[in-house]
Amino acid sequence: MTRTRWVIFQMIVMVCATFLARTAAHAQGREVPGKPIGKVSVLGSLILLELEEGALGEQNLFDLGQHTLRFTPGGAGYRVENLPLRWDADFGQQLSGHRVALHNFSFPFSSKAWSTFSVGVTGSIRFTPEDSAPADDAGPRFGPRGDEGGVSIGRFDPLTEGAAALVNTVPAICVFFKPRMSGNLYVKELQDRVVVTWDVTEPWGNIQDFTWTKTANRFQAVLHKDGAIEMSYQRLAAKDAIIGIYPLVSGGAEKPLATLAGKKTASVPAHLDIQNLRLSVVDGLLLKIEFETAGPVLLEGDAGLSGIAYRVYFNAYKTSAKPDDAARVGTVWTIRGFAPRNRATTSKSRYFASGPGVSRRVEASGNTISIQGILPRALRGAKQISVSADASASGSDEPVARISAGPVTLSGIRDPEVHLSSLKPQYGPFPVVYEAFHYYALPNPRDLTCTVLKSLGDKFDFLAYYSDFRVDNQEAGTPSDGPLGAVGGAVTGIGAIENGLDSYCTPGRFQWQFIQPVYAGSNQMQERPPRDAPVGPDRDITFYQKQLAEISQDDRMPPYMYAISQIAHEMGHRWAAFVSAKVDGETIPLGPTHWARGLEARVAFPYRRPTEASIMGGGVWQDNFDGTYTQLDDDYYVPATGWSYLDLYLMGLISQAEVPDFFILRNLVPAGKDANGHAIFKADRTKVTIQDVIAAEGERSPGVDKSQRQFNTGMVIVVQHGNKPSSELVERATGIRRQWIDYFSVTTGRRASMTANPD
């Protein structure tokens, strides 16, 4: 995907961000409460968190520069050699699309001969029939749905998990698969081989990026007529990616490992009443988990599956029959049912699986529901593990049925992840083989919270984390999550409910936080773009540099505009954007998670510019009274903007009477641009009032006369064990703290205040 297409569609994809993050947290939050993972102290106005030794594991950065990997087929898989660089400097023709058609031979891979394949600019090759899109197992795609070539993983999947999740989803080769890259592809076909070359850059200039300028990454794949594969790495600025080969393993040979029995539970729905949990190994590679229930499980398409969950818990370090072993688990695989919130959508209710190494695919039939995946990293090397399971009904993660923990001996299962640089030809053959190069593991967000709260007390409404090390995330920013606590009692009428206080170690106040620390070297933690940074499109802060400088007192862009966009947007998820409106009997979602693009969401108290759309999405729309509407400010959160009237009502800062009538535009169709470059759309307009929102969600409680008005954010700088925080980390976190306090005051019309005091 080109950089322009990426930035245009980035906000669309972000609609799923907090929802997916909350789903993952709730899937495990009740059973895996946070625990302290470091030492906390106060450093001036900041909180310093020094992690325990090894708290985030080890990073594994790319080490194959100026080398060639050769994969030679034979027997039941491939043998791998690490060779000095073999590089073809004649790239051939630039590829205009992503499909490659072979004319001189067919390439043998995954038990088939392929005359066409799909090349992704993000560094992979996919073998599927022409016009076939990636399997759903590969997760949500970056950018719009559709075929962008190669493979994809979920937007927030760490590379360590994404690498495992690709197994047995689609025949593929990951040459240097790194999501969000862009650039040029070249193809040259010879009589006995085809050469594919990538000349690409990491994403640059945006709030979610780590660089202000393009980076150089040149690598190459050679597919030989005899099935051999060579991957060569001439120049790589990037240090994290997935490299490996992924033929389908479809023999289906299944070896039973263990069956753990449960007990029939009275008054529990039969489809949730787990009777047995079966574990087996498929094709010597995949761990299969099958839940057997007392009655038929609900099938996809049944609205009743929304919100139900089946979970299996693994612990490699302690075997016990205690039913509360789940509180100490190392890994969880979860099956959860979802149904579209908007009943007008054509999407049906579905099951999704989540967890390290698990395939997204869920099989439901009769009295069984099953998942399978690569053995989770935490279990690799273990000879015996402890396994337990439970099921929960819609609306609560409290189990209604359990399988108590029992020991399971692992045998006959092979780990497909290797260290490619150290492999020798005598190793193998490998039916599937890969390596994930990655930064430090993502911390458990509840562990971060509990570390701070148990040390300093429940005195923070929000927690923002910053670090001087990178984590295994393709974006520089972070999703957000939290238990939705509050001063003065639970908040209702906002489309989200308080949940999981214990998991966050809070007696009731703590509300919301970053899920992971933001890296000090990322774009968004820098005070301003470098003076020589190229001007990007209108999703980049550089696009607004002149405009913002003209309205400032010192003729410079206000400091930390990217950082304020991130913290304001993520903390805004504490209240928004989950509500619907009931208009003439129809329930219309105004989000979910981010305000719909067509929602009129003009800011009440602008942050810097006179016309702003909400930091939570929506737009500022001008009715042209001819069936078209001009978007005066868009639904993206760069540069930082303020809160809409609806936001402020949900925050408890203005009354119902102060929210003017607004509208939502649906069925948007592009209709050109005006003289100032603003997009024009044809659309269907529906008037919405605050009473329509109340009809769908109930009144906001506590109301404006009793709502919380004083908030405190803990600004936490995180360092690895034994390290001191860098001067850049301290300086930048302090600058963001100062701007966050000012931002909150301005954009709430000074009806609320924000402090950031650690004491």
WOCOR-V569283 format. One record per residue. N is the residue number from 1. OMEGA is omega in whole degrees, 0 to 359 (* if undefined). BURIAL is b if it has 16 or more other C-alpha atoms within 10 Angstrom, else e. D_CENTER is the distance of its C-alpha to the mean C-alpha in Angstrom with 2 decimals. Layout:
n: (N/N)
omega: (OMEGA/OMEGA)
burial: (BURIAL/BURIAL)
d_center: (D_CENTER/D_CENTER)
This chain:
n: (1/2/3/4/5/6/7/8/9/10/11/12/13/14/15/16/17/18/19/20/21/22/23/24/25/26/27/28/29/30/31/32/33/34/35/36/37/38/39/40/41/42/43/44/45/46/47/48/49/50/51/52/53/54/55/56/57/58/59/60/61/62/63/64/65/66/67/68/69/70/71/72/73/74/75/76/77/78/79/80/81/82/83/84/85/86/87/88/89/90/91/92/93/94/95/96/97/98/99/100/101/102/103/104/105/106/107/108/109/110/111/112/113/114/115/116/117/118/119/120/121/122/123/124/125/126/127/128/129/130/131/132/133/134/135/136/137/138/139/140/141/142/143/144/145/146/147/148/149/150/151/152/153/154/155/156/157/158/159/160/161/162/163/164/165/166/167/168/169/170/171/172/173/174/175/176/177/178/179/180/181/182/183/184/185/186/187/188/189/190/191/192/193/194/195/196/197/198/199/200/201/202/203/204/205/206/207/208/209/210/211/212/213/214/215/216/217/218/219/220/221/222/223/224/225/226/227/228/229/230/231/232/233/234/235/236/237/238/239/240/241/242/243/244/245/246/247/248/249/250/251/252/253/254/255/256/257/258/259/260/261/262/263/264/265/266/267/268/269/270/271/272/273/274/275/276/277/278/279/280/281/282/283/284/285/286/287/288/289/290/291/292/293/294/295/296/297/298/299/300/301/302/303/304/305/306/307/308/309/310/311/312/313/314/315/316/317/318/319/320/321/322/323/324/325/326/327/328/329/330/331/332/333/334/335/336/337/338/339/340/341/342/343/344/345/346/347/348/349/350/351/352/353/354/355/356/357/358/359/360/361/362/363/364/365/366/367/368/369/370/371/372/373/374/375/376/377/378/379/380/381/382/383/384/385/386/387/388/389/390/391/392/393/394/395/396/397/398/399/400/401/402/403/404/405/406/407/408/409/410/411/412/413/414/415/416/417/418/419/420/421/422/423/424/425/426/427/428/429/430/431/432/433/434/435/436/437/438/439/440/441/442/443/444/445/446/447/448/449/450/451/452/453/454/455/456/457/458/459/460/461/462/463/464/465/466/467/468/469/470/471/472/473/474/475/476/477/478/479/480/481/482/483/484/485/486/487/488/489/490/491/492/493/494/495/496/497/498/499/500/501/502/503/504/505/506/507/508/509/510/511/512/513/514/515/516/517/518/519/520/521/522/523/524/525/526/527/528/529/530/531/532/533/534/535/536/537/538/539/540/541/542/543/544/545/546/547/548/549/550/551/552/553/554/555/556/557/558/559/560/561/562/563/564/565/566/567/568/569/570/571/572/573/574/575/576/577/578/579/580/581/582/583/584/585/586/587/588/589/590/591/592/593/594/595/596/597/598/599/600/601/602/603/604/605/606/607/608/609/610/611/612/613/614/615/616/617/618/619/620/621/622/623/624/625/626/627/628/629/630/631/632/633/634/635/636/637/638/639/640/641/642/643/644/645/646/647/648/649/650/651/652/653/654/655/656/657/658/659/660/661/662/663/664/665/666/667/668/669/670/671/672/673/674/675/676/677/678/679/680/681/682/683/684/685/686/687/688/689/690/691/692/693/694/695/696/697/698/699/700/701/702/703/704/705/706/707/708/709/710/711/712/713/714/715/716/717/718/719/720/721/722/723/724/725/726/727/728/729/730/731/732/733/734/735/736/737/738/739/740/741/742/743/744/745/746/747/748/749/750/751/752/753/754/755/756/757/758/759)
omega: (177/181/180/180/179/184/179/186/185/182/179/181/183/178/183/195/184/180/180/180/179/178/180/182/182/178/183/193/182/187/181/179/181/178/178/180/180/182/183/173/180/179/184/180/182/173/179/178/176/185/171/179/178/184/182/179/180/172/181/187/185/183/185/179/181/177/175/172/177/178/183/181/177/180/185/180/185/168/191/175/175/190/170/187/169/189/176/184/176/187/185/185/175/181/183/177/178/180/175/177/179/182/186/180/173/185/180/180/177/174/178/174/188/175/175/172/184/181/177/180/179/167/181/177/180/180/175/177/181/180/177/180/178/178/178/182/184/174/179/180/169/179/186/172/183/186/177/179/178/182/177/172/178/186/183/178/167/180/178/179/180/180/179/183/179/183/175/175/181/177/187/172/176/181/171/188/179/182/174/176/179/179/187/176/180/181/174/179/174/183/186/182/173/183/177/183/176/171/195/178/168/178/187/171/186/180/182/186/182/181/179/183/179/174/183/178/181/179/194/172/175/179/184/181/181/178/177/182/174/176/186/188/183/183/182/171/179/182/181/182/173/179/177/178/188/171/175/174/193/179/177/178/187/179/180/175/184/171/177/186/174/179/178/184/180/176/176/177/187/182/177/184/186/178/181/172/183/176/179/177/181/177/178/189/189/174/181/178/180/174/172/184/183/179/183/175/177/181/178/186/177/182/181/181/181/174/179/183/170/183/172/186/180/174/184/192/184/175/184/177/180/183/181/179/181/180/182/185/175/185/177/166/185/167/180/178/178/171/180/180/180/184/181/183/179/179/179/176/186/168/172/176/177/180/184/174/185/174/179/186/177/178/179/181/178/181/183/172/190/176/175/180/176/177/181/184/182/183/185/182/179/177/179/180/173/183/173/183/172/176/179/182/179/175/180/175/176/183/171/176/183/162/183/184/177/181/176/177/180/176/175/180/187/179/181/180/185/169/188/184/184/181/175/184/182/176/179/4/181/176/173/180/181/170/174/172/192/172/184/180/176/178/171/185/179/175/178/181/184/178/181/186/180/179/187/179/183/185/184/172/183/174/176/186/177/185/173/173/179/174/187/180/181/179/181/181/185/166/181/182/177/184/180/173/181/169/176/176/185/176/178/179/181/178/178/186/176/185/170/180/182/182/180/176/180/173/178/185/189/190/192/183/166/177/183/182/176/185/183/181/180/179/190/178/179/187/179/174/173/183/182/179/179/179/182/178/189/170/180/182/180/179/186/188/182/181/182/179/183/183/179/183/183/179/177/174/176/184/171/179/178/182/180/174/183/185/180/180/184/179/176/178/175/182/190/9/189/188/172/175/177/184/179/177/179/176/185/174/178/176/3/176/170/178/180/183/184/180/173/187/179/182/180/182/185/180/183/185/184/180/182/169/185/174/181/177/185/181/168/189/175/178/181/176/174/183/178/183/180/181/183/171/191/187/179/189/174/355/183/178/182/184/175/176/179/176/184/175/181/177/180/186/172/183/176/185/182/180/180/175/179/181/174/178/178/181/181/177/181/181/176/181/177/185/180/178/179/181/177/181/162/183/173/186/175/178/179/175/178/177/175/177/180/178/180/190/189/180/175/179/0/181/187/182/182/185/178/181/180/184/179/178/171/178/191/172/188/178/176/184/176/182/172/179/179/179/178/180/181/182/184/177/177/178/178/178/182/182/180/178/179/180/186/179/183/190/172/181/181/173/176/180/178/169/176/186/181/184/*)
burial: (b/e/b/e/e/b/b/e/e/b/b/b/b/b/b/b/b/b/b/b/b/b/e/b/b/b/b/b/b/b/b/b/b/b/b/b/b/b/e/b/e/e/e/e/b/b/b/b/b/b/b/e/e/e/b/b/e/e/e/b/e/b/e/b/b/b/b/b/b/b/b/b/b/e/e/e/b/b/b/b/b/b/b/e/b/b/b/e/e/e/b/e/e/e/b/e/e/b/b/b/e/b/e/e/b/b/b/b/b/b/e/e/e/b/b/b/b/b/b/b/b/b/b/b/b/b/b/b/e/e/e/e/b/b/e/e/b/b/b/b/b/b/b/b/e/e/b/b/b/b/b/b/b/b/b/b/b/b/b/b/b/b/b/b/b/b/b/b/b/b/b/b/b/b/b/b/b/b/b/b/b/b/b/b/b/b/b/b/b/e/e/e/b/b/b/b/b/b/b/b/b/b/b/b/b/b/b/b/b/b/b/b/b/b/b/e/b/b/b/b/b/b/b/b/b/e/b/b/b/b/b/b/b/b/e/b/e/b/e/b/b/b/b/b/b/b/b/b/b/e/e/e/e/e/b/e/b/e/b/b/b/b/e/b/b/e/e/e/b/b/b/b/b/b/b/b/b/b/b/b/b/b/b/b/b/b/b/b/b/b/b/b/b/b/b/b/b/b/b/b/e/e/b/b/b/b/b/b/b/b/b/b/b/b/b/b/e/e/b/b/e/e/e/e/b/b/e/e/b/b/b/b/b/b/b/b/b/b/b/e/e/e/e/e/e/e/e/e/b/b/b/b/b/b/b/b/b/b/b/b/b/b/e/b/e/e/b/b/b/b/b/b/b/b/b/b/b/e/b/e/e/e/e/b/b/b/b/b/b/b/b/b/b/e/e/e/b/e/b/b/b/b/b/b/b/b/b/b/e/b/e/e/b/b/b/b/b/e/e/b/b/e/e/e/e/e/e/b/b/b/b/b/b/b/b/b/b/b/b/b/b/b/b/b/b/b/b/b/b/b/b/b/b/e/e/b/b/b/b/b/b/b/b/b/b/b/b/b/b/b/b/b/b/b/b/b/b/b/b/b/b/b/b/b/b/b/b/e/e/e/b/b/b/b/b/b/e/b/b/b/b/b/b/b/b/b/e/b/b/b/b/b/b/b/b/b/b/b/b/b/b/b/b/b/b/b/b/b/b/e/e/e/e/e/b/b/b/b/b/b/b/b/b/b/b/e/e/b/e/e/e/e/e/e/e/e/b/b/b/b/b/b/b/b/b/b/b/b/b/b/b/b/b/b/b/b/b/b/b/b/b/b/b/e/e/e/b/b/b/b/b/b/b/b/b/b/b/b/b/b/b/b/b/b/b/b/b/b/e/e/b/b/b/b/b/b/b/b/b/b/b/e/e/e/e/e/e/b/b/b/b/b/b/b/b/b/b/b/b/b/b/b/b/b/b/b/b/b/b/b/b/b/b/b/b/b/e/e/b/e/e/b/b/b/b/e/e/b/e/e/e/e/e/e/e/e/e/e/b/b/b/b/b/e/b/e/e/b/b/b/b/b/b/b/b/b/b/e/b/b/b/b/b/b/e/e/b/b/b/e/b/b/b/b/b/b/b/b/b/b/e/e/e/e/b/e/e/e/b/b/e/b/b/b/b/b/b/e/b/b/b/b/b/b/b/b/b/b/b/e/e/b/b/b/b/b/b/b/e)
d_center: (18.59/20.60/19.35/20.89/19.12/15.74/16.46/18.10/15.28/12.39/13.07/13.40/9.92/8.82/10.82/8.19/5.87/8.27/9.56/6.90/6.71/10.46/10.92/9.82/11.97/14.77/14.89/16.03/17.03/20.61/21.39/19.87/21.00/20.21/22.81/24.02/22.88/24.95/27.78/27.64/30.17/30.78/31.06/32.75/30.46/27.35/26.17/26.08/24.12/25.32/23.30/25.29/26.14/23.52/21.03/18.09/19.93/20.94/19.30/20.43/20.86/22.30/26.04/27.40/28.53/31.92/31.76/31.72/30.41/32.64/31.70/34.95/35.06/37.53/38.07/34.99/32.48/32.25/33.73/32.13/34.00/32.96/35.42/36.36/34.81/36.05/35.25/36.55/37.05/37.97/34.65/36.36/35.18/32.04/29.88/29.51/27.09/25.20/27.83/30.44/33.71/35.99/39.73/41.40/39.79/37.06/34.49/34.42/31.03/29.75/33.29/33.65/35.13/32.97/34.58/31.38/27.81/24.72/23.57/20.17/20.30/17.24/19.69/20.16/22.84/22.58/25.73/25.98/28.75/28.90/26.88/24.70/20.98/18.42/18.27/15.80/15.10/13.18/10.29/9.19/10.67/10.26/12.94/15.34/15.97/18.75/19.78/18.98/20.42/19.39/16.39/12.67/9.68/6.37/4.41/2.09/5.56/8.17/11.14/13.22/11.51/10.99/14.66/15.86/14.08/15.96/19.24/21.50/19.38/21.23/23.84/22.30/22.96/20.37/22.59/20.11/16.78/14.45/11.99/13.08/16.64/19.59/23.33/26.18/26.88/30.40/32.18/35.65/37.32/40.39/42.67/40.97/37.44/34.73/33.02/29.56/28.73/25.68/26.32/22.97/21.27/17.97/16.55/18.87/19.98/16.96/15.41/12.23/14.68/16.79/20.02/22.34/24.01/23.58/23.54/25.58/24.23/26.80/26.67/28.48/28.78/32.20/32.58/36.14/38.35/38.85/35.14/34.63/31.50/31.41/28.48/29.67/28.09/30.30/28.22/24.67/23.36/19.86/19.71/16.59/16.22/16.85/20.57/22.43/24.01/22.84/25.89/25.73/27.40/29.13/32.24/31.10/33.35/32.44/33.74/33.72/32.73/33.32/33.61/32.99/34.92/34.32/36.78/37.28/36.34/38.46/37.01/33.58/32.58/33.46/30.10/28.51/31.49/30.46/33.65/32.50/29.54/30.18/28.66/29.58/28.89/28.54/30.00/29.94/26.26/24.16/24.22/24.83/24.64/26.77/27.34/30.84/31.56/34.93/34.57/32.68/28.90/27.62/26.78/24.05/25.38/26.80/25.57/26.41/23.43/21.08/19.78/21.60/20.15/21.50/20.44/21.85/21.99/22.95/24.78/26.30/28.49/30.47/32.09/33.38/34.38/33.46/31.40/29.29/28.00/24.51/24.52/24.63/22.42/20.53/18.15/17.33/16.79/16.36/17.53/16.87/18.56/17.33/19.70/19.26/20.22/22.32/25.20/26.19/23.31/24.27/21.21/22.34/21.13/19.28/18.16/14.78/14.52/11.90/12.65/13.38/15.20/15.64/15.96/14.37/18.01/20.07/23.86/25.96/29.73/32.67/32.21/29.32/25.56/23.99/21.02/21.14/19.33/19.94/21.34/18.70/19.17/20.62/23.32/24.44/28.04/28.79/31.88/31.53/28.67/28.65/26.99/26.84/25.34/25.32/24.67/24.13/25.10/23.43/23.20/23.11/21.55/25.08/26.30/29.12/29.81/29.41/30.19/31.41/30.34/32.38/32.74/31.65/33.00/30.81/32.79/32.62/28.93/28.06/25.09/24.08/22.38/25.08/25.98/27.00/29.20/31.39/31.93/35.50/36.95/38.48/35.09/33.73/33.81/30.08/29.07/25.46/24.74/21.86/20.64/17.25/17.96/15.57/15.70/15.93/13.86/11.36/13.76/13.90/13.61/16.67/18.57/18.18/19.46/22.24/23.37/24.00/25.42/27.68/29.14/29.52/29.57/27.87/28.60/25.23/23.53/20.46/19.17/17.64/17.06/18.03/18.92/20.96/18.88/15.61/12.86/10.97/8.18/8.95/8.84/11.56/10.28/8.36/7.21/10.33/12.19/15.80/18.86/20.38/23.58/26.29/29.68/32.29/30.59/27.69/26.69/27.05/27.14/23.71/21.93/20.14/21.97/22.35/20.98/20.72/22.86/24.16/20.83/20.45/24.13/25.18/28.46/27.16/26.48/22.99/20.60/17.19/15.33/12.69/10.41/11.23/14.05/14.21/16.37/19.90/20.29/17.53/18.78/17.74/19.81/22.90/25.64/26.21/25.68/28.33/31.51/31.31/27.71/27.91/27.45/24.39/23.70/23.34/19.63/20.73/22.71/25.48/26.38/27.53/29.26/32.78/32.27/30.79/33.49/36.24/35.51/35.08/38.05/37.86/37.01/33.64/30.10/29.15/27.39/23.67/22.74/19.22/18.75/20.28/18.06/14.96/16.73/18.52/15.64/13.55/16.81/17.81/15.33/17.86/20.11/18.45/17.79/18.46/22.13/24.15/27.74/30.63/32.84/36.01/34.74/31.42/28.17/25.93/22.27/21.91/18.10/16.11/13.75/14.97/18.62/19.49/20.55/24.12/24.45/27.16/25.56/28.03/27.70/30.57/30.82/29.40/28.02/29.57/30.40/32.75/30.54/26.89/24.38/22.27/19.47/17.55/18.29/21.36/24.18/27.79/29.83/33.50/35.46/37.82/39.90/40.07/37.04/34.75/32.51/31.64/28.31/29.53/26.16/22.81/19.57/17.70/17.68/19.47/22.05/21.67/23.33/24.65/24.45/25.95/28.78/26.66/24.17/27.21/28.67/25.59/25.71/29.35/30.81/32.78/34.78/34.61/37.59/35.88/33.14/34.64/34.25/31.42/30.26/27.48/27.79/26.84/27.35/26.79/28.64/28.92/32.53/32.76/32.76/35.30/37.39/34.84/31.99/30.37/28.92/31.10/30.15/32.18/30.81/31.93/32.27/32.08/33.42/31.58/33.09/31.89/34.11/32.11/28.99/31.14/32.48/29.04/27.70/30.86/31.94/29.81/31.17/32.32/33.75/34.20/37.35/35.74/32.12/30.72/31.48/30.93/27.55/26.76/23.70/23.54/22.60/21.73/22.08/20.94/22.93/23.40/26.44/29.70/28.35/29.37/27.05/27.66/29.59/26.82/24.35/27.00/28.18/24.88/23.65/27.13/27.00/23.73/25.30/28.37/26.68/24.47/27.70/29.39/26.59/26.53/30.30/30.60/27.98/29.23/32.76/33.65/33.53/31.19/30.83/28.23/29.23/27.39/29.87/29.21/32.62)
